[in-house]
């Protein structure tokens, strides 16, 4: 039996699992994601964030809902994933671009606990989220 390592974070009132492909060798299947996110059997998560995937100088994240389907962009998920990247040393700067299926999202850290993002080149503040790592 192969072991996988997941991290669980909370952002915007939702729990997210993070599966890092750089630390795990696993093929994602819809039924496996659903099982991991289930309330009574799994980790009771709103979704799974798969990444970082490094591609052409971009950091990419794939988002899945609790039913295992690839999901739309979650505001809380984006901020949680940014916090994970900071916690695990993938980024050292206060600003960077995180990419998903819809394009790039500019991320800004005001401190080690709070991530703020701007979407689609918008110049106004969109969202603040505190993301906590349950296991730190």
C-alpha positions as CSV (number, residue, x, y, z in Angstrom):
1,X,0.0,0.0,0.0
2,X,1.4,3.4,-1.0
3,X,1.3,6.3,1.4
4,X,0.3,9.8,0.4
5,X,0.9,13.0,2.3
6,X,-1.8,15.5,2.5
7,X,-2.1,18.8,4.3
8,X,-5.3,20.3,5.5
9,X,-5.9,24.1,5.6
10,X,-8.8,26.2,6.4
11,X,-9.8,29.4,4.6
12,X,-13.0,31.5,4.2
13,X,-14.7,29.0,6.5
14,X,-13.9,25.9,4.3
15,X,-11.4,23.1,4.8
16,X,-9.2,22.2,1.9
17,X,-6.8,19.2,1.4
18,X,-3.6,19.9,-0.4
19,X,-2.0,17.1,-2.4
20,X,1.5,18.1,-3.6
21,X,2.5,16.1,-6.7
22,X,6.2,17.0,-5.9
23,X,5.9,15.0,-2.7
24,X,3.5,12.2,-3.8
25,X,3.3,9.8,-6.7
26,X,-0.4,9.3,-7.1
27,X,-2.9,9.3,-10.0
28,X,-5.9,11.3,-9.1
29,X,-9.3,9.7,-9.7
30,X,-12.7,11.3,-9.0
31,X,-13.7,8.5,-6.6
32,X,-10.5,8.8,-4.6
33,X,-10.9,12.6,-4.2
34,X,-14.5,12.1,-3.1
35,X,-13.5,9.5,-0.5
36,X,-10.7,11.8,0.9
37,X,-13.1,14.7,1.2
38,X,-16.0,12.8,2.8
39,X,-17.2,13.9,6.1
40,X,-17.4,10.6,8.0
41,X,-14.8,8.6,6.1
42,X,-12.3,11.2,5.0
43,X,-11.0,14.5,6.2
44,X,-14.3,16.5,5.9
45,X,-13.0,18.9,3.2
46,X,-14.7,21.2,0.8
47,X,-12.3,20.3,-1.9
48,X,-8.8,19.2,-2.9
49,X,-6.1,21.5,-4.2
50,X,-3.5,19.7,-6.5
51,X,-0.2,21.4,-6.9
52,X,2.1,23.1,-7.3
53,X,2.6,22.1,-10.9
54,X,5.6,24.0,-12.2
55,X,5.2,24.8,-15.9
56,X,6.9,27.4,-18.0
57,X,7.9,29.5,-15.0
58,X,4.3,29.4,-13.7
59,X,3.0,27.9,-10.5
60,X,-0.3,26.1,-11.3
61,X,-2.9,24.6,-9.0
62,X,-5.8,22.3,-10.0
63,X,-8.9,22.5,-7.9
64,X,-11.4,19.7,-7.3
65,X,-14.7,19.9,-5.4
66,X,-15.7,17.4,-2.7
67,X,-17.3,15.2,-5.4
68,X,-14.0,14.8,-7.2
69,X,-14.8,17.0,-10.2
70,X,-12.5,19.7,-11.4
71,X,-13.9,22.9,-9.9
72,X,-14.2,26.6,-10.7
73,X,-11.8,28.9,-8.9
74,X,-12.4,29.0,-5.2
75,X,-11.4,32.3,-3.5
76,X,-10.7,30.6,-0.3
77,X,-8.8,27.8,-2.1
78,X,-6.6,30.2,-3.9
79,X,-5.6,32.0,-0.6
80,X,-5.1,28.6,1.2
81,X,-2.9,27.4,-1.6
82,X,-0.8,30.6,-1.5
83,X,-0.3,30.1,2.2
84,X,0.8,26.5,1.6
85,X,3.3,27.6,-1.0
86,X,4.7,30.1,1.6
87,X,4.7,27.5,4.4
88,X,6.5,24.9,2.4
89,X,9.1,27.2,0.9
90,X,8.0,27.3,-2.7
91,X,7.9,31.1,-2.7
92,X,9.9,33.6,-0.7
93,X,8.5,36.8,-2.2
94,X,5.5,38.8,-0.9
95,X,4.1,39.0,-4.4
96,X,3.8,36.3,-7.1
97,X,1.4,35.0,-9.8
98,X,-0.5,31.8,-9.2
99,X,-2.1,30.2,-12.3
100,X,-5.2,28.0,-12.6
101,X,-7.3,26.9,-15.6
102,X,-8.8,30.4,-15.9
103,X,-5.5,32.3,-16.0
104,X,-3.3,34.1,-13.5
105,X,-4.1,35.5,-10.1
106,X,-1.8,38.0,-8.5
107,X,-1.1,37.1,-4.9
108,X,0.1,39.5,-2.2
109,X,1.1,38.6,1.4
110,X,0.7,41.4,4.0
111,X,2.1,39.2,6.7
112,X,2.8,35.4,7.2
113,X,-0.9,34.8,8.0
114,X,-2.8,36.7,5.4
115,X,-3.0,36.4,1.6
116,X,-4.7,39.0,-0.6
117,X,-5.3,38.5,-4.3
118,X,-6.2,40.6,-7.3
119,X,-8.0,38.8,-10.2
120,X,-8.0,39.6,-13.9
121,X,-5.8,42.7,-13.5
122,X,-8.3,44.4,-11.2
123,X,-6.6,47.1,-9.2
124,X,-9.0,47.1,-6.2
125,X,-8.7,44.9,-3.2
126,X,-10.9,41.8,-3.8
127,X,-10.4,39.5,-0.8
128,X,-8.6,38.9,2.4
129,X,-8.3,35.4,3.8
130,X,-6.5,34.0,6.8
131,X,-5.5,30.4,6.0
132,X,-4.6,28.2,8.9
133,X,-2.7,24.9,8.7
134,X,-4.4,22.5,11.0
135,X,-1.2,20.5,11.5
136,X,1.4,23.2,12.3
